[in-house]
């Protein structure tokens, strides 16, 4: 039967067998294309439209034959959808991003139709064009078949689940999710300016999980920035599968009015203004996780436009919500009408599930938690306002590094909400500190406390009554630890409270013993700073969260990342890396890999650190293989493809790898070998990438040396497979003989095409059970062999009986593989390519067979009888 999507027919040998004669009449929609001595006819329409047209013709035949069955309805729906999409392609009005998206949808639909109609699998390149088997390597073709089959299997499973309309199947596979929010209207009579803080809140953990989205609302009932009218939108990014698994997730909005202390105060006297006072809060369910942990495939639980705030006089907050799948760059491509340059981005308070190379982040989130302040000599409790600023070592304020939230401009000072006459105050206000990475080591946070009065005259006379501070970096070079910090409050002269030279030498946090000691007391810190004293009656707590891809909180990892500053400690730092928490290493994956390969490159003349760096690399690859960090496979792939640049790494990696295999083959203990084999896939990807970079840089030099190193590695593998020893070696043998390593080395067969064929002989032809990856690798090698290769290979056999045995086994192998294919029945192209390469090999071996074993003087009865067996000639 035919397979729709390319116009070919299963079972017809079109690979090099022959071509149909061109008609002398050129059909409509085509034009002649000169090509050397011959002239071909090329369709005038784009290849994708041509493919859809061919598909529709073949579907029409299937549809007519289906009758009134379930398949009849399936084919009809497919044809209708394809005709609509064909019209869109022919219109020529689609922008580039929508055209690419439509191409993917069309090819996905056609390939899915092939699968459910039991037709042949079509394999494509990254641009959705059908792969040409004559211009594609066997291994690339095999991988394309496997990827296509896996993609179709996932889609069939997703179709079985039947996700809600409007959500593509890619949502399930994407590790990144986003919540798009658009504020339609806000109606609430406040009478003063207001600030709206919107964030995602988890009631189970009782904490905000995202940055705030800030809207400044004028007293006239419109945004302060009138250009934002009808354009108030934000994307809450970095949401992962764990966030979708939360039992409940709320969208909350805190409303802060900005003005006088009490709205009931009359304007008969001059009042303080600019005070941030709490006004109200609203909330609604924003997301609901699946009880079985599956990603959500339904819209958020709020309707498209939903009032969140209800109060007398019909006040309300109306928003639109929509789930978007993929990372932010993908979202911008897929939804340019929603997410544009004017859309604010509110990141998650924490790391996303996947940190891609190049995603540099250096955010420190500060939460003003709570404080308790004695009223002192006042009759009532204080109206405390906390002012936060970032200062350098000299006490100068670092400008514009404090962000109240997404959509708001950065400021140099942040002023907290003021609560009226309360001893215990709980703010829970979160802001972002974005200090340049190079300045973090010399900056600190300074908190000043001031009483605010409702009377303007009294308010002007109020001074700072207390101060606290905390450094952003600890003495050992690591950043501020996450969690709550109980800060020491100092009181004294105002000028001394703001003099960094005075307070930076003092402790900033209280220990448990200090908290008990200072309870209810106030005393001098030391005789050298008589102007500052600790206030034991007051307390102040903050919470911090560091989200940085450049600054670590682990001293062992820091030692490796900063290895050049203390090279004498390098050996110990490499060993300590194995003890660092995997999550911390993964967060700094690119920097850690860069450090390892820089160590390797800068010590290229010696092998003193080669084994340690190799073991560290195996440790990191093992982390990525862990199910907990499975999403980081794409990160590691992207690093190898885009950021890896160590041109000499392949020499050292191959050297250590070969040493380990040789050591195990001799029966010596080699504890790292099992871990090394598990990491073999990425080790070879590093080796291949490094060798290619070296060849590009030095114009293909040292080819012979590279071939020799590969030859030693293959020889060591053969020796290991023959070894009868037990222990770790036995484990490695089981792993090798199971065929697992062919899945790893198959993709890289091309890089070692000139390595010794003799070394590969025992590996390729001694497999006990043929599997698809074995056969693909063998076909790949056969496709790279020319007449000289075959001649050299035949001459490498030391005796006539060994050559005869090899030819007999090879013909039997070809007969079995052609008679009973190892590939799925719909891998038509792969089967045809395999048979083509087998036929080439048979033709080459047939010459040797005829000359050495079937001539009149050297006739071998056994060989002759086998060749006369009709089954052995099935390969044509």
N, C-alpha and C positions, 0 to 999 in steps of 0.2 A: 504494500500500500504506500501511498505517497506521504511525504511529510510536508505540511504547509508551512511556508516561511522561506523556502528557498527554491521550490519548484522541482526538487530532486525526487527520486523514487527509490525506496529501499530495495536492495537486492540488485540494482543496476550498477555494474562496474564502471562508474564514470571517471575513476581516478586514473588518468593516463591511458584508458582503454581506447578511447576514440571520441571524436566530436561530431555532432550533427552538421550536415552541410548547410551553409547559409542559403536562404532563398534569394533569388534574384530580385524579388519584389521587396522593397523596404517598407515595413509596416508604418502606419501613422504613429506619430509620437516618437520616432527614432531618426537618427541621422548617421550617415557613414562616417567612420573614423579611420583615417589612414594609419596603418601600422607596419611600416617596412614594405616588404614585398606583397603583403596581404592587406586586405581591407576588412574591417569588422563593423558590425552595426551596433551602435550604443544607444540605449534608451535616453530620451531627452529629459525625462522626469527623474527626480532624485531617487537614489537607491531604496530609501525607506518606503516611498510611495510605490515604487515598482514591486517591492516585496509584499506590501499589503494587497496590491492588485492581484498578484499571483496567488496569494493566500486566499483571497475571496473567491477566485475561480475554483480553486481546489475544494474550498469549503462548500461551495454550491453543489458540487458533485456528491460530497459526503452527506449534505443536508437532504438532497433528494432521495438518497438511499436509506436514510435513517427511519423514515416512516413516522408514525405517531408514537414515538418513544421519548424517554427522558433525554436522549442524545439530540433528538430533533429540536427541543427547546434550547438546549445548551448551545448548539451550533447557530441557531437563529439569533440568539442574544449576542454571541460573539461577532457575527457578521454585521449586525446593526451597529455595535460599538466601533468596530473597525472602519465601517463606512463613514461614520461621523468623524473619527479621528483622521481618516484620510482626507476628508474635506478640510479639516483644520490645517493639515500640512500643506495642502494645495493652495490655500488662501494666501500664503506668503505674508501674513500680517502679524504673525506671532513674534514677540521679542525673543532674543537668543536664549534667555534662561527658561522661558516657557516652552520653547521649541525643544531644548534638551530634555526637559521633564516629560514632554509629550512622547518623544522618541523612546524613553525608558518605559513609559506606560504601554506603548504599542508593542514593543518587543517582549515585555513581560507578559502581555496578554496572549501574543502569538505562541510563545514558548509554553505557557501554561495550557493553552489549547492543544498543542502537540502532545503534552503529557496525558491529559485526561482523555484524549481520543486515541491513545496508544500509538502515536506516530513517532517518527524519528526525532531525536534530540538535536537541536540546532545550537551551535556554540558560537559565541560572539566575542568581539574585543571590547575594550573600554568605551569605545564610541558607538556601541551597539551594532556594528557592522559584522556580517557573517565572516568567520575566519576562513581564509583560503588555506587548505591543507598543504598546498604546494609551496607556500611561503611561510609556513609556521612549523617550528620544530616539533618533534614528536612529544617531547615532554610538555611543552606549552599547550599542545593540543589535548594531551591527557589531563593536565590541570584544568583547562577550560571546561572539559567534559565533566570533571568531578565538581567544579564550582557550580556549573549550571544545574547538575543533578541535585546538589545540596540546596541550592536556591529554590528549585521547584518543589523539593520535598517540604521545605519550610513553608512555602506558600500554600501547599495543599493542606498542611496542618492548620495554618491560620484560617484558610477558607472553611475548614471543618468547624473551627471555633466560632466563625461568623462574627467578626468584630462589627461594632456599630458603624453605620454609614458616616462618611466624612473623615475616617481615620485610616490611613494607609497601613499596609502590612509592615512597613518599615518601622512603625512606632514600637513594635515589640522588640525588634532587634537593636534599636538605638539605645545606647547607654545614657543619653542625655535627653532631658525633656524640659519644656519651657511653658510657663503660664503667661499668656498675653492678656493684658488688662487695659481697657480703655474706659476712662471716666466720661460718662455721657452728661451728667449734670450733678450739681450739689446745691441743695436748697435747704438753708437753715439760717434763720434770722439771728445773727450774733451781734451786729451793731459795731463790730470792730474787725480788724484784720484777723485772719486765721491761718493756721498751718495744718495741713492734713498729712498724717504719717500712715502709709499703708504698708502692710507686711504680711507674710504668711506665718501662722501661729499653730503650733502643735499642742493641743490641750493635754495629750498624754504625757509629754515631757514638760509641759508648762513653760515653753520658751518660744521666742521668735526664731525662725530658722532662715530668714532672708534679710537682706538689707531693706531699709525703708524706702518707699517711694514718696517723695515730698512734693506737695502742691501748696503754693502760697496763694491764698484766697483774699481778695480785696474786700473791704467793708461794703462795696457796692454790689457784691454778689457775682463777680466774675473773677477769673484769674488775674493776679497782679500783672503778669506778662500777657497782655491782651492777644498776642500772637499765638498763644497756646489754647485759645478758645476753640473748642471742638477738636483739639489735637493733644489731649492729655492721655498719653499712653505709655506703657512700660512693659518690659518683658522680664519676668522672674526666671533667671537662668540657672543652670547647673543642677537641676533637679534630677535625681537618679532613680533607679528602680526601687531602692529602699524608701525613698520619699513617697512613691506611689503605693507602697505597701503599708503606709501608716494607716491606722484605723480611722483617724479623722484629721483633716487639715483645714484650718479656717483662714479666711481673709479678714483681717481686722484693720480698722481705721481709727487712729487716735486723733482727736481734734483739739488743737491747742489754740486758744485765742491770744492775741498779742495786743496789749493795751494797759488799762488801769487795773489796780488790784481787785476791785469789786465793781461789777457792772451796776450795782445799786448806788454807788457813790455819785453824788451830784457834781455838776461842773461849776458849782458856786465857788469852789476853792481850787487852787492849782494842784493837780494830781500827778503822781508819777505815771509815766507812760513807758511803753516798750517792754512791759513785764510779760513773760510767757506763763500763762495760767491755764490749768486743765479745764476743758469745757465738756467734752463728751467722748464717747467711744461707740463704734458700731462693729458688727461682725456678721459673717455668714460663711457657710461651708463652701470652701473653694475647691477642694479635691477630696475624693474618697477612695482609699486603696481597696484592692481586691482582697477578699478574705483568704484566698489561696496564694497570694503573693504575685499574681500575674499582673502585668502592666495594664492600666486602665485603657479601655478602647471605647469609652463612652464620654459624652461631653461632661463638663464639670456640673455639679449638682445644682448650681444656680441657673435659672433660665438665661437666655441671651441678654436681656436687659432687666435687672432686678433691683428693687429698692432695698438697701441694707439698713438704713436708719429710719426709724419711725418715731415721731413725737407729735404733740399737738400742733395744729397748723400745717399739717402735711409736709413737714421737712423730709428730706430724703437724700440718699446718695445712690445714683444710678450708674452701674458699671456693666461693661460687656467683657466676657471671659472666653478664652479659647485656648485649648491645649495645642502646642506646636512641638513637633518631633525633630530631633537632631541637635547638633551644636549650633552656636549662634551664627556662624558663617553660613551654615546650611539653611537655617531659618530665614536669614536675609535673602538668600537666593530663591527659596521656595515661596516666600510670602513678602515680596517687595512692597505690596500695597498696604501691609500691616506694619511691618518692621522696616523703618527707614532711618535716615540719619537723625531725625528728630525724636525717635523713640528712645526713652530712657532704658537703661539696663540695670536691673537690681540683681546682684549676685547672691549666691547662697552663702550663709554664714558657715563656712567650712569648705573643704575641697570637693570638687566634682568627682564622680566615680572614675573619670578618665582625665588625666592631665597630659595634653598633647605637647610634643616638643615645640618650643617657641611660645608657649602660653605662659608668659612671665607675669607673675603676680606677687605683689608685696603689700598686702593689706593687713593692718592690725586693727581689730575691732575692740572698741572700748565700751563697756557698759557701766554707767553710773548706777550702782545697785541700791545702796541705802546709806543713811547716815543718822547719827543721833547727836543732838547738840543741846547743851545746857543753856538755859535762858540767861545765865550770868546775872548782871545787875539790872536786867529789864523786868518789868512787871509781868509781861506775857512772853510766850515762846517766840523764838525768832522766825522770821520769814526768810529762810536761807536760800540763796542763789549760788550755785556752783559755776565757776568760770574755768573752762579748760583751755589750755594752750600748749603748744609744743615749743620747747626752747632748746637752744644749743648749749654748749658748755659754758659760754659766757653769759647766759641768761637772756640772750636775744630771742625774740619770738620768731619762729620759722613761719613764713607767710603762706597762707592758703594751702594748708595740708590737712585740714579737718573737713570732713564731708558729713553733713547731717543725713544724707540719703541720696538716692539716685534722683536725677532731675533737678537738683539744687546746686548752686554754685559753691565751690569750696570757700572756707573762711579761715581766718587766723585765730579767732576766739569762738568758743561755743558756750552759750549760757543756758543753764538748765531751767526746767519748769520751777516755779516758786509755789510752794504750798503754804497756806495761811496758818500761822501760829500752831505748828506741830513740832513736838520734840523729836519723834521718830519719823523720818521722811524716807520714802521708798520711791525712787525715780524710775529705775529700769529703762533708762534712755540709752540707746545704742548709737554710736557714731563710728565712722571709719577714719583711721589715721593713715594717710598715704605719704610717708616720708620717702624720698629717694633712697635707694639701697645703699649708696655710698655714704649717706649721712646718718644712718640709723645708729651707728656705734657712738656718735657724739651728741645724741639728742635724748631728751627726757620729757615726760609729761608733767605739767605743773597745774595743780588745782588750787584755786583761791576761793574763799568763802566770805560772803558778805550778806549782811542783813538788809532787806529791802523794805522800805516804808511806803505806805500808800500816799503820803504827803511828799510832794516834790521837794520842798525845802528841807525836810528831815532826811529824805533819801540822799540828797546831795552830800550831806554831812557824814553819812555812814562810810566807814573804812573797812578794809579787809581785816577780819578778826582771826583768820586761821589759814594755814597753807599746808598742802601735802604734795609729794612728788614721787615719781618712780621712773627709773631708767628703762629705756627700751631694749638695752642689751646688758647681759650679765657680765661679770668680770672674766668669765672663762671664754667669752666670745659668742656664746649662744644667745638667742633672743629670749625675751621675757616669756616665762612659762605660762601656759594656758591655765585658766581657772580664776578663782577669787583671790583678791589681795586685800588684806587688812592694813591700811596705810596709817602711818604715824602722822598725827596732826600737830603742827607747830604753831605757836603764837608768839607774837613779839612786835617789834617796830615794823611798820609797813615797808619801809625801804629794805630792811634786812630780809623780810619775807620774800622779796622779789630779787634778792641778790644771790645768784647761783653760786658764787664763790663762797658764800657762807653755808648754805644748806646742802650742797652736793656731797660734802664730806660726812654728812650725818646719815643714820639709817633711815630707809624709806618705808620699810614694812615692819609690822609687829610680829614677833614670835609669840607662841602660846604663853610662855613664861612672862614676857613683857606685858601681855594683855592683862594678866592677873596682877602684876606689880603696879601697873599704871592705873588700875581701876580706882577711880575716886581721888586721884592725886594729880598734882602739877608740880614739876620740878625742873631745875636747870639741866640741860643736856651735859654740858661740860664747862669748865672754867674758861676755855678758849672761845666759846660762843655764848657769852652771857646775854646776848640780845634775843636768843631764841629759847623757848621752853616747850616741853611736850605737854599737850593738853590731855590729861587722862580722863576728863569727864566727857569728852567728845569722841566720837568714832566715825569712821568713814570706810566703806568697802566698795571696791570696784571689781569688775571681771574683765579679763582680756582673752582674746582668741587671735592667734597669729595664723594667717593664711598666706604663706610665702613660699615660692618655688626657689628662692635664693638664700633664705635665712633659716637655719635649722635650730632646733632646740635640743639636739642630741650632740654631746661633746665628742663622741667617737666618730660620728659621721662628719662633724665639722673638721676634725683632725685630718680626715682623708681629703675633703674638699679643699682645704687650705694646706695641702701637703708641702708646697714650696716654701712656706714660712718656717717649717721645722722639718727639713729633710731627714734629720737623724732619727726621727720618730716614725718614718714611713713604714718600715717593716711591721712595727707594732700596730699602726693604724690600719694597715691592710688586713691584719689578723683580726682586729677588733670589729671590722665591718661585719663579720659573720654573726656578731652578737647584737647588732642593731635591729630594732623592731622593723619587720618587713614593711609596714605601712609608712614609716618614716623614709626608708630607702626609696620606695615607689614614688613618694611625693617629689623626690629630688633625682628621679631616674636619669634625666638627661645630664645633669651636672655630675652625677656619680660616674656615669659611663665616660663622660668627657675626661674626668680626673683619671680614671683607670687607663684610658688609651693615651693620655698625655704622659703618664708615668712610663708606659711602654715605649712611646716614641722618643722620649728624652733620655731613655736608657737603652737605646737601640744597640749600642756597642757591647753591652754586657747582658747576661741572663740572670743577674742576681735577684730581680723581682719578677721574672717571667712566670714562675709557678704560682706565686702569691696573687698576681694580677689575674692569671687564668682561673684560679680557684674562686676569686672574687667575682669574676664574670659569670662563672657557672652558678654561683650563689644567686646572683641577680636574675639570671634566666630562670632558675628554679622558682624564684618568687613570682615571676610573671606567669609561670605555668600553674601556680597555685590557683585553685578555683576562686579564692577570695579576690584575686587580682586579675581575673581572666580578661577583663576589658582592656587591660594594658598590653595585650598582644598587639593591638593596632598601634599603640604608642611605640613599642619596640620596633615594629616594622617601619614606622615613619621615621624613627631615628636612624635606622640603618640606611634607608633610602635617601633621606634628605640632609642629615646632620653629621653622620659618621664620615671621618676624613683621615683616618690613620692608615697611611699607605704601606707601612711596614708591619702592620699588625698580623697579616696573614702568615708571615714567616715564623713569628713567635708562637702564634696559636697552633699552627700545624706541628711545630716542634714539640711543644708540651703535650699535645694530644697524642702524637706518635709515641712519645716516651711512656705515657700512661698505658697505652695499648701494648707496647713491647714489654713493659714491666709485668703486666698481668699475663701475657703470653708465656713468660719465663716461669710463671708460678710464684712470683714474688707478691707479697701483700700490696694491694693498691686500693686503699679505701675510697679515694675520690672517684674511681672509675664508674660505678653505677650512676652517680649524680652527673658525671660528665656525659655519659651516653644519653641521659634524659635531656640534656641541654644541647645535643649534637645538632639539632636542626638550626638553631640560631648561631651556634659556633660556625657552622659551614656558611651561613649567610654572611657573617662577619668576614670570614676568610675570602669568600667569593667577591664581596664588595671591595675589600681591601686590595685584592689582587687586580681587580679591574681599575681601581683608582691609580694603582702603581703603574699599570700598563699605559694608561692615558697620560700620566705625568712623564714617564720615561720612555714613551714610544715603544712599548712592548719588549723592553729589555728583561734579562734574567728569566727567559722562558724555560731554558734547560734546567736551571736550578729549581724552578717551581715544579716542573715535571718530576724531577728526582724526589722532591719532598713528598709529592702525592704518591709516587711509586713506593716509597718507604712506608707510608701510611697504609696503603692497600695490602702490602706484604705483611705488615704487622697484624692487620685484621684477619688475613688468611691464617696466620700462625695461631692467633687467638681462637679462631673457630675450630682448628684442629686439635687444640690443647685438651687433654683428658683430665686436667687438674680440677679440683673442687674449690669450694669457697667462693670468693668474689668473682673469680674467673668463670666458674660455672654459671653464676648469675648473668654475667656478660654474654656467655655463649648462648644461653637461652634467649636472651634479648635479641641478639644478632640473628640467630637462626629462625626466630619467629617471623622474620621479614619486616619488623618494625622499622629498621634503619633504612630500608629502601624508600619508605615514604619521605625520609629526610634527605637522602642523597639524590633521589631522582631529579628534583628540581635543579640540581647543580651539576648534573652530568656534563653539561656543555662546557663548563670551565675546565674540566679535566679530560677533554676529548683526546688529547695527545699523550696522556699518560700510558704507561705500558699496558697493551692489550693482554699480554700474558698474565699480568697480575690480576686482571679482571676476569680471566677465564674461569677460575675455580669458584669465583663468587657468583657469576651469572648463570653458570650451567650446572651448579650442584644444588639448586633449590629443590627441596623435597616436594613441595606442592606449588604449582604455578599460581600466582596471584596477579591481579591487574597491575600493581606497581612494579612487580618483577618484569612482566612482559613489556610494559611501557619503557622501562629503562633499557631492556635488551633491544627493543626496536629502535630506540634513540641511538644506541651505539652502532647498530647495523646501518642506520641512515647516514652516519658520519664516516663510515668506512668506504674507501675506494678500492680499486683493484690492487694497489700496492699494499694497503693494509691487510687485505685477505692473503696476499702472497707471503707477507712477513709473518702473519699469524700461522699459516700452514707450516712454514719452514721452522717454526719454533718448537714443533713436536719432535722429541728426540728419537722416536722409533716409529716404524710402520704400523705395528699393532695399536699403539696409542692413538695415532691419527685415524686408523680405521674405527676404533671405538668411539672417538669423538664424532666422526661423521655419522655413524650409525645412531648415536644418541641424539645428535642434532636433528636428523631427519625425522626421527620418532617424535621429538619435541615439537617440531613444526607441524607434523601430522596431527598431533593431539590438540595443539592450540588452534589450528584452523578448523578442525572437525568439531571442537567444542570450545567456543570462545569464552574467554574469562571476563569479558566486558558485558554489561547489560545489553539486552537485545536492541535497545533503541540507540545505542552508540554506533550508529552506522558508519560515520566518518572515521572513527577510531578503528573500527574493524577493517575498513578498507585500507587505511594507511598501514596498519599492521601487516595485512596480507601482501601489500605492495613491497614492504621491506623484506618479508620472508621470501617472496619470489626472487628478489634481487640476490639474497643470500644463497638461495637454492641454485640459482644460475651460476654463481661464482663457485660454490662447492662442487657443482656437477662437473666442472672442467677437471678439477683435481680427482674426483671420483672416477671419471672415465679414463684419465691417463694412468692412474696408479693402481686401480683395482678392477677395471672392466676391460682392459686390453687383452688381446689374445695371449700374450706372454705372462700377464699378471692377473689372470681372472680369479676373483674371490667368489666362491659359490654362495657364501652367506650374504655378501653384499649384493650380489646379482639377484639372488632370490628376493631380497628385501625391496630392491628397486623395481622388480617386476610385479610386486604386490600392488594391485590397483589402488588400494587405500593410500599408499604413500604418495601418490601423485595428485592428491586432492588440493594441493596448495595453489594451483593455477587460478 
